[in-house]
Amino acid sequence: MKRTLKFATSALLLILALSCDETTIVKNYTGTGEEKTYSIEGYAQKGPFIIGSNVTVSELNEELYPTGRVFFATILDNTGHFELPGVILVSPFILIKVEGSSYSEVQGGVPTGESLTLYSIADITESETININILTHLEKERVEYLVQEESKSFNEAKEQALEELLGVFDLQNYSVQASEDLTILSSNEGNAVLLAVSSIIEGVYNYERKLALITNFQRDFEDGVLDATDIQNTLITSAFSLNTQRVVDNLTDKFPSASIPDFKPVVDHFLNSSEYVNYFSELFVRNDDGSINLLNNENINSLDPTDDYILYLNPPQGVNVVINITFEPMYYSDEANFNASATAWTNSELSISCPPEPDPHCNVRRTYTLSANGNDLQPIEIPITSFTGHGTIGLSFDLTIDELFSTSKISFAKTLTW
């Protein structure tokens, strides 16, 4: 209730202030200190925001509520640079907001129709160069909570929030200065951490899901802990899917004079140390009941008719999956027949191809397709009802996860002989 009442009071002051000029002095501001003039500048980067994106600087009081002083600027170049000379402030605390489209370091361009809003909260007396990035955004609500609810000083809140945020990615042992000092276009350890987190977030291709991920992450993290398992698992899966070299190539092509941080070791550290569940890691994992899963990535080539075989797939929850599996005899002389018929398949096709007479051997080709929503899917478990004759069958597997991640497709092929 305390925080709600304070916010309501501050919101009323802001409304009254904005009813006048764009840059307004609120007369009943209770902060201490005299007016000072600052020349604020920085870089707004997710990837870098494009020219013309809007930047808003709002003065905050010592409890990080708006005083009503507001200043406006736009992004000046393709690195996301902005400048606000002659900013007159009483309080040293400011909130910077950027709104607009940004260059995608993962996709290598500016996605059409995508707009993003990021925030950075800072003490202007520490530096007049203040950047906006994914770390400054994700820590914002945590910093506000620590100041407003736990009476931390601003510096204490910033240090604690950053340490906790790095802990979400198991990166707390990395050397990272204040988040607002970081940029993805300069090489050092802190900037490598920023690029790693930025690319992992950007690795979620679907625009609506990316916005939901950022928003839900920020809200969940207000207490300093990321509890939501769906967010955790999305982060680790995106990191697993990420093509780090492509990110470096994209940024190098776009910004040839920049020194791109070596962030692959940071991503690898997250993958190797995190306990989050990678959606892809559980695809073929099942409790062993003696059956052999033919979709396992192990190199199973020779089948024994005395063994039990199965097709087992545990689709990721919450995403759309499309699965295609094909079995096809490799040679006309084969007399192999492989049957995995089951009601689970959306579509099943049988085709027979025979050579010219008098050769009696015909190929039997079976194609199975399943398309369904991962929210509704239990593990798919299809026993092999029969494999007869002798010969070699080619098995091809293709799974697509609805373009959620930067790499959303798993494909492999192998031959099965008996």
Order of alpha helices (4+ residues) and beta strands (2+ residues): alpha-beta-beta-beta-beta-beta-beta-alpha-alpha-alpha-alpha-alpha-alpha-alpha-beta-beta-beta-beta-beta-beta-beta-beta-beta-beta
